């Protein structure tokens, strides 16, 4: 990560397993969600993504949430959601 990024929402440490779909692919990847906020998450897993990749993640009790990968430091990656969610529900 070349630049410093400022988070706008506090992140809560969590450990959830979630299914993630890259772009329009139909086959999901099982990932670990390490932290979650109203605006994004940090995921971990062998997923072929790079900054700018569009994806959808199926979060427990929140359902499918669309977003964009904003950083990658394998095997972890950060996702900014298209719309805010309530992380307390997850």
C-alpha positions in Angstrom: 0.0 0.0 0.0 1.8 3.1 -1.2 -0.5 5.7 0.2 -2.0 6.2 3.6 -5.7 5.8 3.7 -8.0 7.4 6.3 -11.0 5.5 7.5 -14.2 7.4 7.9 -16.0 4.8 10.0 -14.7 2.8 13.0 -14.1 -0.9 12.3 -15.2 -3.7 14.5 -13.1 -6.8 14.7 -15.2 -9.8 13.7 -14.6 -13.3 12.4 -17.3 -14.4 9.9 -17.1 -16.8 6.9 -18.7 -15.3 3.9 -19.2 -16.1 0.2 -17.7 -13.5 -2.2 -18.4 -13.3 -5.9 -15.9 -11.4 -8.1 -17.5 -9.3 -10.8 -20.2 -11.3 -12.6 -18.7 -14.7 -11.8 -21.2 -17.3 -10.5 -18.7 -19.3 -8.5 -18.3 -17.9 -5.0 -15.0 -17.8 -3.0 -15.2 -18.6 0.7 -13.4 -15.8 2.6 -12.9 -14.7 6.2 -14.2 -11.3 7.2 -11.7 -9.9 9.7 -13.3 -6.5 10.4 -16.4 -4.7 9.4 -17.7 -1.2 9.4 -20.7 0.6 7.9 -18.6 1.5 4.9 -16.5 -1.6 4.3 -14.6 -4.7 5.4 -11.3 -6.4 5.5 -11.4 -9.9 4.0 -8.9 -12.7 3.9 -8.6 -15.5 1.4 -7.2 -16.8 -1.9 -9.3 -14.5 -4.1 -8.0 -13.2 -7.4 -8.6 -9.4 -6.8 -6.8 -6.2 -7.3 -7.7 -2.6 -6.5 -10.7 -1.5 -8.4 -12.2 -5.1 -8.7 -16.0 -5.1 -8.3 -17.5 -7.8 -6.1 -20.4 -8.9 -4.0 -20.1 -10.4 -0.6 -22.9 -12.3 1.2 -22.6 -11.3 4.9 -24.4 -13.1 7.7 -27.7 -11.4 8.5 -27.0 -8.5 6.1 -27.3 -10.4 2.8 -25.5 -9.5 -0.4 -23.5 -6.2 -0.3 -21.8 -4.8 -3.4 -18.5 -3.0 -3.3 -15.1 -2.3 -4.7 -11.6 -3.5 -3.6 -9.6 -0.5 -2.4 -6.4 -2.3 -1.4 -4.7 -5.7 -1.5 -2.0 -7.1 0.7 -2.2 -10.8 0.0 -4.0 -12.7 1.5 -5.9 -9.8 2.8 -7.9 -7.1 1.0 -10.1 -4.1 1.8 -13.5 -3.5 0.3 -15.5 -0.2 0.2 -19.2 -0.8 0.1 -21.5 0.9 -2.4 -24.0 1.7 0.3 -23.7 1.8 4.1 -24.7 -1.2 6.2 -25.4 -1.6 9.9 -22.5 -3.8 11.1 -24.3 -4.4 14.4 -26.7 -6.7 12.6 -23.9 -9.1 11.4 
